[in-house]
């Protein structure tokens, strides 16, 4: 078949046209999945105790300044995971102690979490920085239920602090 015949092949019969449409659809679907999977790892849903941001999120964090204190990011991650893993009887107490460290968007997602579904109860060992990009910082935190990765963004304003944008099961840190 010469290249000009290749373009005519789908029009030879309804079967050829259907096969062509199926192949193009499969290729486009695969391309979309490949592009979307490159943007981040899959997240556990609220049923597993880790809230995740919606795909329609339009909030972008401001770029981190190179002079930001990463020890504050580690401290914020430790405090957040400690609060997240604590399971008081009153849900409002749990939510208040976790939402104070979160971005507004992530705080809304924390409102959908039942803390009884969180298997972690405490933080173990040292925290590790796993990504110190310009827009966010990731911290690996070991809990008694396994590793979690905390994504932090610079806090709005001039406070120089950090806010939790996401919590993901597992972490990139090497044990």
FENURMO-V167552 format. One record per backbone hydrogen bond with DSSP energy under -0.5 kcal/mol. CO is the residue of the C=O (numbers start at 0). NH is the residue of the N-H. E is the energy in kcal/mol with one decimal. If there is no record, write none. Layout:
[[CO;NH;E] [CO;NH;E]]
This chain:
[[1;4;-1.3] [1;5;-1.2] [2;6;-0.9] [3;7;-0.7] [4;8;-1.6] [5;9;-0.5] [7;10;-1.4] [8;11;-1.6] [12;16;-2.1] [13;17;-2.5] [14;18;-2.4] [15;19;-2.4] [16;20;-2.5] [17;21;-2.4] [18;22;-2.4] [19;23;-2.6] [20;24;-2.5] [21;25;-2.5] [22;26;-2.5] [23;27;-2.6] [24;28;-2.6] [25;29;-2.5] [26;30;-2.4] [27;31;-2.5] [28;32;-2.5] [29;33;-2.3] [30;34;-2.3] [31;35;-2.6] [32;36;-2.3] [33;37;-1.0] [35;38;-1.0] [36;39;-0.7] [44;47;-1.8] [44;49;-0.9] [45;48;-1.6] [48;50;-0.6] [50;166;-0.7] [53;56;-1.3] [64;67;-2.1] [67;69;-0.8] [68;71;-0.8] [68;72;-0.9] [69;73;-2.1] [70;74;-2.2] [71;75;-2.7] [72;76;-2.5] [73;77;-2.5] [74;78;-2.6] [75;79;-2.7] [76;80;-2.6] [77;81;-2.3] [78;82;-2.2] [79;83;-3.0] [80;84;-2.4] [81;85;-0.8] [85;87;-0.5] [88;90;-0.6] [89;92;-0.5] [89;93;-1.5] [90;94;-3.0] [91;95;-2.6] [92;96;-2.0] [93;97;-1.6] [94;98;-3.2] [95;99;-1.0] [97;100;-1.6] [98;101;-1.1] [100;163;-3.2] [102;106;-2.6] [103;107;-1.6] [104;108;-1.3] [105;109;-2.4] [106;110;-1.2] [108;111;-1.7] [109;112;-1.7] [112;114;-0.7] [113;116;-2.5] [114;117;-1.4] [116;118;-0.6] [121;143;-1.6] [123;141;-0.5] [127;139;-3.4] [130;137;-2.9] [133;63;-7.2] [135;132;-0.6] [136;151;-3.5] [137;129;-2.6] [137;130;-1.3] [138;149;-3.0] [139;127;-2.1] [140;142;-0.5] [140;147;-2.3] [141;123;-3.7] [142;145;-1.6] [145;142;-2.0] [146;169;-2.9] [147;140;-3.0] [147;149;-0.5] [148;150;-0.5] [148;167;-2.9] [149;138;-2.4] [149;151;-0.6] [150;164;-3.6] [150;165;-1.4] [151;136;-2.6] [152;162;-2.7] [160;154;-2.4] [162;152;-2.7] [163;102;-2.5] [165;150;-2.6] [167;148;-3.1]]
